[in-house]
Amino acid sequence: MTCFGPPRMVRSVAALLCAAAAVLFTHRSFAAEIPEPIASAPWKLEQFEKAPEFEVLSETTHEHGLLQELAFRGPAAPQASAGYTKVFAYYGKPKVAAGTKVPGLVLIHGGGGQAFENWVREANRRGYAAISISTGGRLGDGREKSEMKVWPDEFRGPSERATGLEPTKVNGPVKSPRDLPANAYWTYHAVADGMLAHSLLRSFPDVDADRTGVWGISWGGFTTCSLMGIDRRFHCAVPMYGCGHLENNSAWRQTIIRLRDEWRLSFNSTWDPSNYIPSTRANVFFFNGDQDAFYPLDSWMKCYDLVKSPKKMCVHRALAHGHIWDDRVKPVWNYLAEQLQSGPAIPMITRPIVKEGKVTAEFSATGPVARPRLYYTTGPNSDYMSRDWNEVKLTIDGNLLTGPAPPAEATAWYISLSDTEETKTYLAIASSEVIWTPDP
């Protein structure tokens, strides 16, 4: 079923009803195809469904709501002598009328990051309750510099280095991954802590447990790709930058290739998110730049293709990599509003068709669209950071985007739309799938 509105904006109620029917149809179609999480997964949702014990470390109000520093009880780890770990988090809820339930977000930082107070504040400003967790035993970014930045050793689990991408040391060198339990790895704790944070968030009386989402950035996006396949209580998920298939192509490809076979196979079969993405039931929004330094488009598209539930994507030309939650990632906020706040549907572009030297794609939108472009590169996927991208102007013709096709030698290309013609404030609000060719 395909339903598209008139030029530049969907205006009719009938079109919107048609789009809603299509989404419902899609949900039912995909539900029968989605498998259960693989039996070998080191996490079982039932282990983490109960809200963990927690304590409030501090509490303050801000312009848009209430903010708390929390510590909740995490899984045991061989590195933590207390028999459990502690997880630091910021939790905030917006100002709403008493008895009002709001949607909730679990926010997961990337490499070198921690729980971010301002990320929670921004979510509160937009009407969400949100919990931002610190992985790897870190505290939050708002703690005073004179205070400790990590939990004491007795409560601290594995650091970010214990991803499985190199032999992990626990009380001395370990010869084989079989010598270590799953909870010796940061990758285990990042997903487990995400599930516990979700359970805690759902337990709060101000949060609508049926309207929750997870948003992870970079390594947090990597974590989100596994988390959304294991914790199937989320209504939606946003892996930003991060993905799986890291041995295929990524900043860590050579590291993985150089691992001894036993360690390489262990990472690929246990910790790479590609093992868990197929069991995702949440609606998913993939967001990335076309020249990301860590998660290239070929591996990213492989993960997108694994999702059987309703999904959308947006590729942005030369998007910076970082902990970003301002208007530079407006498409993410727009998607969350669509999914959790009954906001307008974000634009969609169908898979482009090339015929007789022309490219065509259909689009649907509930708001203004502008600046249709085709971007292509002829460089190999292995040069994902340095290859040049070329821009081709397209034309909006009713509900079609049309223009010159990419050259035959293009190795990757996609179509994008903005909501403004201004180049200084240009931001992609929607893109087609990336059409890519494997390296020889």
C-alpha positions in Angstrom: 0.0 0.0 0.0 1.5 3.4 -1.0 -0.2 6.7 -0.2 1.4 10.0 -1.0 0.0 13.6 -0.7 0.0 16.5 -3.2 3.1 18.5 -4.0 5.3 19.6 -1.2 2.8 18.9 1.6 0.2 16.3 2.5 -3.0 18.3 2.9 -5.9 15.9 2.8 -7.4 14.0 5.8 -7.8 11.1 3.4 -4.1 11.0 2.7 -3.3 11.0 6.4 -5.8 8.2 7.1 -4.3 6.2 4.3 -0.9 6.7 5.7 -2.1 5.6 9.2 -3.7 2.5 7.6 -0.4 1.7 5.9 1.5 1.9 9.2 -1.0 -0.4 10.8 -0.8 -2.8 7.9 3.0 -2.7 8.1 2.9 -3.4 11.9 0.8 -6.5 11.4 2.8 -7.7 8.4 6.1 -7.5 10.2 5.0 -8.9 13.5 4.7 -12.4 12.1 8.2 -12.3 10.7 10.1 -11.0 13.7 12.1 -13.8 15.4 12.7 -14.2 19.2 16.1 -13.1 20.4 18.7 -15.7 19.7 19.1 -18.3 22.5 22.8 -17.7 22.9 22.2 -14.0 23.8 24.0 -13.2 27.1 21.0 -11.2 28.3 17.5 -12.4 29.1 14.9 -9.7 29.4 13.2 -11.3 32.4 16.4 -10.8 34.4 16.1 -7.0 34.0 12.3 -6.4 33.9 12.1 -5.5 37.6 13.0 -1.9 38.5 16.4 -1.9 40.3 17.0 -0.5 43.7 18.0 3.1 43.5 18.9 6.1 45.6 18.5 9.9 44.9 21.8 11.6 45.3 20.6 15.1 44.7 17.5 16.9 43.4 17.0 20.3 41.9 14.5 22.1 39.7 15.1 23.8 36.4 13.2 25.9 34.0 11.5 22.9 32.4 11.1 20.5 35.3 12.7 18.5 38.0 16.2 17.0 37.8 17.7 14.2 40.0 21.0 12.5 40.3 20.4 8.8 40.8 22.4 5.7 41.5 20.9 2.4 40.8 22.0 -1.2 41.3 23.5 -2.8 38.3 24.6 -6.4 37.5 27.5 -8.1 39.2 30.9 -8.0 37.6 34.2 -9.8 38.4 35.8 -6.4 38.7 33.4 -5.2 41.4 34.1 -6.7 44.8 30.8 -5.5 46.3 29.0 -8.3 44.3 27.1 -5.7 42.2 27.8 -2.5 40.3 26.5 1.0 40.7 25.1 2.9 37.7 25.0 6.7 37.8 22.1 8.5 36.0 20.4 11.8 35.6 16.6 11.6 35.7 14.4 14.5 34.8 10.7 15.0 34.3 8.9 18.0 32.7 6.5 20.3 34.4 3.0 18.9 33.8 -0.3 18.9 35.6 -0.7 16.5 38.5 -1.7 13.1 37.3 -0.4 13.6 33.7 1.7 10.8 32.3 4.4 11.7 29.8 6.5 9.7 27.4 9.9 8.5 28.6 13.3 8.3 27.0 16.4 6.2 27.9 19.5 8.2 26.7 22.8 6.4 26.2 26.1 8.2 25.6 28.9 7.4 23.2 32.6 6.7 23.7 34.4 8.9 26.2 31.0 10.2 27.4 28.9 9.9 30.5 25.4 10.8 31.6 24.6 14.2 30.3 22.5 16.6 32.4 21.7 18.9 29.5 20.5 16.1 27.3 17.9 15.3 30.0 17.1 19.0 30.3 16.4 19.3 26.6 14.2 16.2 26.7 12.3 17.8 29.6 11.9 21.0 27.6 10.3 18.9 24.8 7.9 17.2 27.1 9.7 13.9 27.9 10.8 12.3 31.1 14.3 11.1 30.5 17.0 9.0 32.1 20.6 9.4 30.9 23.0 6.7 32.2 26.7 6.5 32.6 28.3 3.3 31.4 31.8 2.0 32.4 31.5 3.1 36.1 31.5 6.8 35.3 29.6 9.5 37.0 27.8 12.4 35.3 29.1 15.5 33.4 27.6 17.8 36.0 29.5 16.6 39.0 32.0 19.0 40.6 35.6 18.6 39.3 36.8 18.1 42.8 34.6 15.0 43.2 35.4 11.6 42.0 34.6 10.9 38.3 34.1 7.1 38.7 32.6 4.9 41.3 35.0 3.3 43.8 36.6 0.0 42.6 34.2 -2.1 44.7 31.2 -0.8 42.7 32.8 -0.3 39.3 32.4 -2.9 36.5 34.4 -3.2 33.3 35.6 0.0 31.5 34.8 0.9 27.9 38.0 -0.8 26.8 36.4 -4.2 27.7 34.3 -4.4 24.6 35.6 -7.7 23.4 37.6 -6.0 20.7 40.8 -6.9 22.5 41.7 -9.6 25.1 40.2 -8.4 28.3 42.2 -8.5 31.6 40.5 -9.4 34.8 42.9 -9.8 37.7 45.7 -10.6 35.1 45.8 -11.6 31.4 43.1 -13.9 30.1 44.1 -16.4 27.4 40.7 -17.2 26.0 37.2 -15.5 25.9 35.9 -18.8 27.3 37.7 -18.0 30.5 35.5 -15.0 31.1 31.9 -14.7 32.1 29.7 -12.4 30.0 29.5 -9.8 32.8 33.3 -9.2 32.6 32.6 -7.1 29.4 31.5 -3.5 29.1 29.3 -4.5 26.2 27.3 -6.8 28.5 26.8 -4.0 31.1 26.0 -1.3 28.6 23.0 -3.3 27.4 22.0 -4.6 30.8 22.2 -1.1 32.3 20.0 0.2 29.5 17.4 -2.4 30.3 17.5 -1.6 34.0 17.2 2.1 33.3 14.2 1.4 31.1 12.6 -0.7 33.9 13.3 2.1 36.4 11.9 4.7 34.0 8.7 2.7 33.4 8.2 2.3 37.2 7.9 6.1 37.8 4.2 7.1 38.2 4.6 10.2 35.9 5.8 8.0 32.9 3.6 6.3 30.4 5.1 2.8 30.3 3.6 2.3 26.8 5.3 5.3 25.3 9.0 4.8 25.8 12.0 5.1 23.5 15.7 4.7 23.5 18.2 7.0 21.9 21.9 6.1 21.8 24.8 8.1 20.2 27.9 6.5 18.7 28.8 3.6 21.0 25.4 4.4 22.5 24.0 3.7 19.1 25.9 0.5 18.9 24.5 -0.4 22.3 21.0 0.6 21.2 21.1 -1.7 18.2 21.5 -4.7 20.6 19.3 -3.3 23.3 16.3 -2.8 21.0 16.5 -6.5 19.9 16.6 -7.8 23.5 14.3 -5.3 25.4 11.2 -5.4 23.2 9.2 -3.2 25.5 10.4 0.0 23.8 8.0 1.6 21.4 10.8 3.2 19.3 14.5 3.3 19.1 17.0 5.7 17.6 20.6 4.4 17.0 22.5 7.6 16.0 25.7 6.8 14.0 26.2 3.5 15.8 25.6 0.1 14.2 26.9 -3.4 13.9 28.8 -5.4 11.3 31.9 -3.8 12.5 34.2 -6.4 10.9 32.6 -5.6 7.6 33.7 -2.0 7.7 34.2 0.4 10.6 36.9 2.3 12.5 37.5 -1.1 14.3 37.7 -3.3 11.2 41.5 -3.7 11.3 41.5 -4.3 15.1 39.0 -7.1 14.7 40.9 -8.7 11.8 44.1 -8.7 13.8 42.4 -10.5 16.7 43.2 -14.2 17.2 40.5 -16.3 15.7 38.9 -17.2 19.0 38.6 -13.6 20.1 37.4 -12.4 16.7 34.7 -15.1 16.5 33.7 -14.3 20.1 33.2 -10.6 19.4 31.3 -11.3 16.1 29.0 -13.9 17.5 28.3 -12.4 21.0 28.8 -8.7 21.0 28.2 -7.4 17.5 24.6 -6.0 17.4 23.9 -7.6 14.0 23.1 -10.8 16.1 20.2 -9.0 17.9 18.8 -6.4 15.5 16.5 -8.9 13.6 14.5 -9.5 16.8 13.6 -5.8 17.2 9.9 -5.0 17.6 10.3 -1.3 18.1 9.9 1.2 15.4 13.4 2.3 14.5 15.0 5.5 13.1 18.5 5.3 11.8 20.4 8.6 11.7 23.9 9.1 10.4 26.2 11.3 8.3 27.5 10.1 4.9 31.1 10.5 6.0 31.1 9.3 9.6 34.5 8.6 11.0 33.4 5.4 12.8 30.3 3.9 11.3 30.4 3.8 7.5 27.3 3.6 5.3 27.8 0.0 4.1 27.8 -1.5 7.6 25.1 0.9 8.6 22.8 -0.1 5.7 23.4 -3.8 6.4 22.0 -3.2 9.9 19.1 -1.2 8.6 18.2 -4.1 6.3 18.1 -6.4 9.3 15.2 -4.6 10.9 11.9 -6.2 10.1 9.8 -3.8 12.1 8.7 -0.4 10.8 11.8 1.7 10.1 12.9 5.1 8.7 16.3 6.7 8.1 17.9 10.0 7.5 21.4 10.5 6.1 22.9 14.0 6.5 25.7 15.3 4.2 28.9 15.5 6.3 27.2 15.4 9.7 29.6 16.0 12.5 30.2 13.1 14.9 29.6 13.9 18.6 27.2 14.1 21.5 24.7 16.3 19.7 21.0 16.9 20.8 20.3 20.4 19.5 18.6 21.4 16.3 21.4 19.8 14.2 19.6 16.6 14.9 16.1 17.9 14.5 15.0 14.9 12.5 15.6 12.7 15.6 13.4 14.9 17.8 10.8 15.0 15.0 10.8 11.2 14.8 10.4 10.9 18.6 7.5 13.3 18.6 5.9 11.3 15.8 6.2 8.1 17.7 5.7 9.2 21.3 3.7 12.5 21.2 1.3 11.9 18.3 3.3 14.5 16.3 3.2 14.7 12.5 4.8 12.0 10.5 8.3 12.8 9.4 8.9 12.8 5.6 9.5 9.6 3.8 11.4 9.0 0.5 10.9 5.7 -1.3 13.8 3.7 -2.7 14.9 5.5 -5.9 14.5 4.1 -9.3 17.0 4.7 -12.1 15.8 4.4 -15.7 17.1 5.8 -19.0 19.5 8.2 -17.2 17.0 9.6 -14.8 16.3 9.0 -11.2 12.9 9.1 -9.6 11.6 8.7 -6.0 8.3 9.3 -4.4 8.0 11.2 -1.2 5.3 12.0 1.4 5.4 14.9 3.9 3.1 16.7 6.3 5.1 19.9 6.2 7.2 22.0 3.8 10.0 20.4 1.9 12.8 22.0 -0.1 16.3 21.6 -1.5 15.9 18.1 -3.1 19.4 16.7 -3.8 21.1 13.5 -4.9 24.5 12.9 -3.4 26.9 10.3 -4.8 30.5 9.1 -4.4 32.7 7.0 -6.7 35.2 6.2 -3.9 35.4 2.8 -2.4 33.7 2.0 0.9 37.1 1.4 2.5 37.8 5.1 2.0 34.6 6.2 3.7 36.2 9.1 5.5 38.1 10.6 2.7 36.1 9.9 -0.5 34.5 12.9 -2.2 30.8 13.4 -2.5 29.0 15.1 -5.4 25.8 17.0 -5.3 23.1 16.9 -8.0 20.0 19.2 -7.9 16.7 17.4 -8.3 13.2 18.7 -9.0 10.0 18.4 -7.0 7.2 17.4 -9.4 4.1 16.7 -7.5 4.9 13.9 -5.1 8.0 12.9 -7.2 11.6 13.8 -6.9 13.3 13.6 -10.3 16.6 14.5 -12.0 19.8 13.1 -13.5 20.8 9.6 -12.3 24.1 9.1 -10.6 26.9 7.9 -12.9 27.4 4.2 -13.4 30.6 4.2 -11.4 28.9 5.6 -8.3 29.6 3.3 -5.3 27.1 4.9 -2.9 24.3 7.4 -3.4 21.1 8.7 -1.8 18.4 11.4 -2.1 17.7 13.9 0.6 15.2 16.7 1.4 15.4 19.7 3.7 12.7 22.1 4.9 14.6 25.2 3.9 16.5 26.5 0.8 19.0 28.3 3.0 22.4 26.7 2.7 23.7 28.1 6.0 20.9 26.4 8.0 20.7 23.4 5.7 19.6 20.2 7.5 18.4 17.0 5.9 15.0 16.1 7.3 14.6 12.9 5.3 16.6 10.7 2.9 16.1 7.7 0.8 17.9 4.4 1.5 21.6 4.5 0.6 22.2 2.5 -2.6 25.7 1.1 -2.4 28.0 -1.4 -4.1 30.4 -3.7 -2.2 34.1 -3.1 -2.8 35.7 -5.6 -5.2 
